[in-house]
Amino acid sequence: MVTEVIMKRELFGKDVSQKSKSGFFSATDLVRVGNQWRISNGLEMFKLNTWLSRKSTKEFIKELEKEFGESIIRSKAKNQHTWIHPYLFIDLALNINPQLKIEVYKWIYDELLKYRNCSGDGYKKMSGALFINATNKANFHKEIGKFARKIKDSCCVTDWNEATEDQLILRDKIHNNISLLCDVLKNNEDAVRIGINKAKED
């Protein structure tokens, strides 16, 4: 099971949140970023609620829900995200500013989510392999924490939520290498060291 992570995606120098599991984007963030662009170009503020109440938007949401199920998650709390399906996100971007639509298309068709989710699965597999070889299973949580930090440093990452596609691909290779090496090496330190070095060489 893939854990839901809130990722930060950059748009015009500002962060827009996306859920890794569902792929839903924050409409709240997009409107905030879009309004900064609109104001700097002498345009009036875009209102999310006005757009959501339009007949055309409601009809589109209805069709999306027929095809994909839930397409919008509205927060009941003040100053919280309204999450929307990627297709709805494109429609919103086009309404705010056609230039945003190009950026949104790039986001939806990139591989970042795929690699983030695959890497999460690879971590579980690697952890299981390391646990089998661990000499002190009671303190394994400390050992895996140390190895996770080594992998993070090797990928030159400070926050996985802001990792690039290349960094996530490298992390996945490291996880897979270590998992395989655990079958032949009984020393976890060696498996991690060699697994990292081999992935970086490739």
C-alpha positions as a Markdown table, in Angstrom:
| # | Residue | x | y | z |
|---|---|---|---|---|
| 1 | Met | 0.0 | 0.0 | 0.0 |
| 2 | Val | 1.4 | 3.4 | -1.1 |
| 3 | Thr | 1.5 | 6.0 | 1.7 |
| 4 | Glu | -0.1 | 9.4 | 0.8 |
| 5 | Val | 2.6 | 12.1 | 0.7 |
| 6 | Ile | 1.9 | 15.8 | 0.1 |
| 7 | Met | 4.4 | 16.9 | -2.5 |
| 8 | Lys | 5.4 | 20.4 | -3.4 |
| 9 | Arg | 5.6 | 21.2 | -7.1 |
| 10 | Glu | 7.0 | 24.5 | -8.2 |
| 11 | Leu | 5.0 | 26.8 | -10.5 |
| 12 | Phe | 6.3 | 30.3 | -11.3 |
| 13 | Gly | 8.6 | 30.1 | -8.3 |
| 14 | Lys | 5.8 | 29.2 | -5.8 |
| 15 | Asp | 4.8 | 25.8 | -4.3 |
| 16 | Val | 1.6 | 24.0 | -5.4 |
| 17 | Ser | 0.7 | 20.9 | -3.3 |
| 18 | Gln | -0.1 | 17.5 | -4.8 |
| 19 | Lys | -1.2 | 14.3 | -3.1 |
| 20 | Ser | 1.1 | 11.4 | -4.2 |
| 21 | Lys | -1.4 | 8.6 | -3.9 |
| 22 | Ser | -4.5 | 10.2 | -5.5 |
| 23 | Gly | -2.7 | 12.6 | -7.7 |
| 24 | Phe | -5.1 | 15.4 | -6.6 |
| 25 | Phe | -3.8 | 18.9 | -6.7 |
| 26 | Ser | -4.5 | 21.8 | -4.4 |
| 27 | Ala | -6.9 | 24.2 | -6.1 |
| 28 | Thr | -6.2 | 26.6 | -3.2 |
| 29 | Asp | -2.5 | 26.8 | -4.0 |
| 30 | Leu | -3.1 | 27.1 | -7.8 |
| 31 | Val | -5.5 | 30.1 | -7.3 |
| 32 | Arg | -3.0 | 31.7 | -4.9 |
| 33 | Val | -0.2 | 31.4 | -7.5 |
| 34 | Gly | -2.4 | 32.3 | -10.3 |
| 35 | Asn | -3.7 | 35.5 | -8.6 |
| 36 | Gln | -0.1 | 36.6 | -8.0 |
| 37 | Trp | 0.4 | 36.4 | -11.7 |
| 38 | Arg | -2.9 | 38.1 | -12.5 |
| 39 | Ile | -2.2 | 41.0 | -10.1 |
| 40 | Ser | 1.2 | 41.6 | -11.6 |
| 41 | Asn | -0.4 | 41.7 | -15.0 |
| 42 | Gly | -3.1 | 44.2 | -14.0 |
| 43 | Leu | -6.0 | 41.6 | -13.9 |
| 44 | Glu | -8.6 | 41.2 | -11.3 |
| 45 | Met | -8.4 | 38.4 | -8.7 |
| 46 | Phe | -9.7 | 35.0 | -9.6 |
| 47 | Lys | -12.3 | 33.5 | -7.2 |
| 48 | Leu | -12.3 | 29.7 | -6.7 |
| 49 | Asn | -15.8 | 29.6 | -5.3 |
| 50 | Thr | -17.2 | 31.6 | -8.2 |
| 51 | Trp | -15.6 | 29.2 | -10.7 |
| 52 | Leu | -16.9 | 26.1 | -8.8 |
| 53 | Ser | -20.4 | 27.5 | -8.8 |
| 54 | Arg | -20.5 | 28.0 | -12.6 |
| 55 | Lys | -22.8 | 25.7 | -14.5 |
| 56 | Ser | -20.0 | 24.5 | -16.9 |
| 57 | Thr | -17.8 | 23.6 | -13.9 |
| 58 | Lys | -20.6 | 21.7 | -12.2 |
| 59 | Glu | -21.3 | 19.8 | -15.4 |
| 60 | Phe | -17.6 | 18.9 | -15.8 |
| 61 | Ile | -17.4 | 17.8 | -12.2 |
| 62 | Lys | -20.5 | 15.6 | -12.7 |
| 63 | Glu | -18.9 | 13.9 | -15.8 |
| 64 | Leu | -15.6 | 13.4 | -14.0 |
| 65 | Glu | -17.3 | 11.7 | -11.1 |
| 66 | Lys | -19.2 | 9.4 | -13.4 |
| 67 | Glu | -15.8 | 8.3 | -14.9 |
| 68 | Phe | -13.4 | 8.5 | -11.9 |
| 69 | Gly | -15.5 | 8.8 | -8.7 |
| 70 | Glu | -14.7 | 11.7 | -6.3 |
| 71 | Ser | -13.2 | 14.6 | -8.1 |
| 72 | Ile | -13.2 | 17.3 | -5.5 |
| 73 | Ile | -12.5 | 17.3 | -1.8 |
| 74 | Arg | -13.5 | 20.5 | -0.1 |
| 75 | Ser | -12.0 | 21.3 | 3.3 |
| 76 | Lys | -14.5 | 22.4 | 6.0 |
| 77 | Ala | -11.8 | 24.2 | 7.9 |
| 78 | Lys | -10.7 | 27.8 | 7.1 |
| 79 | Asn | -7.4 | 28.3 | 5.3 |
| 80 | Gln | -7.2 | 24.6 | 4.3 |
| 81 | His | -6.7 | 23.0 | 0.8 |
| 82 | Thr | -9.5 | 22.2 | -1.6 |
| 83 | Trp | -8.2 | 19.2 | -3.5 |
| 84 | Ile | -9.2 | 18.5 | -7.1 |
| 85 | His | -8.8 | 15.8 | -9.7 |
| 86 | Pro | -5.9 | 16.5 | -12.2 |
| 87 | Tyr | -8.3 | 17.0 | -15.1 |
| 88 | Leu | -10.3 | 19.5 | -13.1 |
| 89 | Phe | -7.0 | 21.1 | -12.2 |
| 90 | Ile | -6.2 | 21.7 | -15.9 |
| 91 | Asp | -9.6 | 23.3 | -16.4 |
| 92 | Leu | -9.0 | 25.6 | -13.4 |
| 93 | Ala | -5.6 | 26.5 | -14.7 |
| 94 | Leu | -7.0 | 27.4 | -18.1 |
| 95 | Asn | -9.6 | 29.6 | -16.5 |
| 96 | Ile | -7.0 | 31.4 | -14.4 |
| 97 | Asn | -4.5 | 31.9 | -17.2 |
| 98 | Pro | -3.8 | 29.8 | -20.4 |
| 99 | Gln | -0.1 | 29.9 | -19.6 |
| 100 | Leu | -0.7 | 27.9 | -16.5 |
| 101 | Lys | -2.3 | 25.1 | -18.5 |
| 102 | Ile | 1.1 | 24.3 | -20.2 |
| 103 | Glu | 2.8 | 23.9 | -16.9 |
| 104 | Val | -0.1 | 21.7 | -15.5 |
| 105 | Tyr | 0.1 | 19.4 | -18.5 |
| 106 | Lys | 3.8 | 18.9 | -17.8 |
| 107 | Trp | 3.1 | 18.0 | -14.2 |
| 108 | Ile | 0.4 | 15.5 | -15.0 |
| 109 | Tyr | 2.4 | 13.6 | -17.6 |
| 110 | Asp | 5.7 | 13.6 | -15.8 |
| 111 | Glu | 7.0 | 10.5 | -14.0 |
| 112 | Leu | 7.5 | 12.1 | -10.6 |
| 113 | Leu | 4.5 | 10.4 | -8.9 |
| 114 | Lys | 5.4 | 7.0 | -10.4 |
| 115 | Tyr | 9.0 | 7.1 | -9.2 |
| 116 | Arg | 8.0 | 8.4 | -5.7 |
| 117 | Asn | 5.5 | 5.6 | -5.3 |
| 118 | Cys | 7.9 | 2.9 | -6.7 |
| 119 | Ser | 10.6 | 4.1 | -4.4 |
| 120 | Gly | 8.2 | 3.8 | -1.4 |
| 121 | Asp | 7.6 | 0.1 | -2.4 |
| 122 | Gly | 11.4 | -0.4 | -2.8 |
| 123 | Tyr | 12.1 | 0.9 | 0.6 |
| 124 | Lys | 9.7 | -1.7 | 2.2 |
| 125 | Lys | 11.4 | -4.5 | 0.2 |
| 126 | Met | 14.9 | -3.3 | 1.2 |
| 127 | Ser | 13.9 | -2.9 | 4.9 |
| 128 | Gly | 12.6 | -6.5 | 4.9 |
| 129 | Ala | 15.8 | -7.8 | 3.4 |
| 130 | Leu | 18.0 | -5.9 | 5.9 |
| 131 | Phe | 15.8 | -7.0 | 8.8 |
| 132 | Ile | 16.4 | -10.7 | 7.9 |
| 133 | Asn | 20.2 | -10.1 | 8.1 |
| 134 | Ala | 20.1 | -7.9 | 11.2 |
| 135 | Thr | 22.1 | -9.4 | 14.1 |
| 136 | Asn | 20.3 | -7.3 | 16.6 |
| 137 | Lys | 16.7 | -7.2 | 15.6 |
| 138 | Ala | 15.6 | -5.4 | 18.8 |
| 139 | Asn | 17.6 | -2.3 | 17.7 |
| 140 | Phe | 16.8 | -2.6 | 14.0 |
| 141 | His | 14.8 | 0.6 | 14.0 |
| 142 | Lys | 18.1 | 2.5 | 14.8 |
| 143 | Glu | 20.0 | 0.6 | 12.1 |
| 144 | Ile | 17.4 | 1.3 | 9.4 |
| 145 | Gly | 17.3 | 4.9 | 10.4 |
| 146 | Lys | 21.1 | 5.2 | 9.9 |
| 147 | Phe | 20.9 | 3.5 | 6.5 |
| 148 | Ala | 18.0 | 5.7 | 5.4 |
| 149 | Arg | 20.1 | 8.8 | 6.2 |
| 150 | Lys | 23.0 | 7.4 | 4.2 |
| 151 | Ile | 20.8 | 6.9 | 1.2 |
| 152 | Lys | 19.3 | 10.4 | 1.6 |
| 153 | Asp | 22.8 | 11.9 | 1.7 |
| 154 | Ser | 23.9 | 9.8 | -1.3 |
| 155 | Cys | 21.0 | 11.2 | -3.3 |
| 156 | Cys | 21.9 | 14.8 | -2.2 |
| 157 | Val | 18.3 | 15.2 | -0.8 |
| 158 | Thr | 17.3 | 17.2 | 2.3 |
| 159 | Asp | 13.5 | 16.6 | 1.9 |
| 160 | Trp | 12.1 | 13.6 | -0.1 |
| 161 | Asn | 8.9 | 15.6 | -0.7 |
| 162 | Glu | 11.0 | 18.0 | -2.8 |
| 163 | Ala | 13.1 | 15.4 | -4.6 |
| 164 | Thr | 13.6 | 15.5 | -8.3 |
| 165 | Glu | 12.7 | 12.6 | -10.7 |
| 166 | Asp | 16.4 | 11.8 | -11.0 |
| 167 | Gln | 16.9 | 11.7 | -7.3 |
| 168 | Leu | 13.9 | 9.3 | -6.9 |
| 169 | Ile | 15.2 | 7.1 | -9.7 |
| 170 | Leu | 18.6 | 6.9 | -7.9 |
| 171 | Arg | 16.9 | 6.1 | -4.6 |
| 172 | Asp | 14.9 | 3.3 | -6.2 |
| 173 | Lys | 18.1 | 1.8 | -7.7 |
| 174 | Ile | 19.8 | 1.9 | -4.3 |
| 175 | His | 16.9 | 0.2 | -2.6 |
| 176 | Asn | 16.8 | -2.5 | -5.3 |
| 177 | Asn | 20.6 | -3.0 | -5.1 |
| 178 | Ile | 20.6 | -3.4 | -1.4 |
| 179 | Ser | 17.7 | -5.8 | -1.5 |
| 180 | Leu | 19.5 | -8.1 | -3.9 |
| 181 | Leu | 22.9 | -7.8 | -2.1 |
| 182 | Cys | 21.2 | -8.9 | 1.2 |
| 183 | Asp | 20.7 | -12.3 | -0.5 |
| 184 | Val | 24.4 | -12.9 | -0.9 |
| 185 | Leu | 26.0 | -10.6 | 1.8 |
| 186 | Lys | 25.2 | -11.2 | 5.4 |
| 187 | Asn | 26.7 | -7.9 | 6.5 |
| 188 | Asn | 24.2 | -5.1 | 6.2 |
| 189 | Glu | 26.8 | -2.4 | 6.3 |
| 190 | Asp | 28.5 | -3.9 | 3.2 |
| 191 | Ala | 25.2 | -4.4 | 1.4 |
| 192 | Val | 24.3 | -0.7 | 1.9 |
| 193 | Arg | 27.7 | 0.6 | 1.0 |
| 194 | Ile | 28.0 | -1.5 | -2.2 |
| 195 | Gly | 24.4 | -0.9 | -3.1 |
| 196 | Ile | 24.8 | 2.9 | -2.9 |
| 197 | Asn | 28.2 | 2.9 | -4.8 |
| 198 | Lys | 26.8 | 0.6 | -7.6 |
| 199 | Ala | 23.7 | 2.8 | -8.1 |
| 200 | Lys | 25.8 | 5.9 | -8.3 |
| 201 | Glu | 28.2 | 4.3 | -10.8 |
| 202 | Asp | 25.3 | 3.4 | -13.1 |
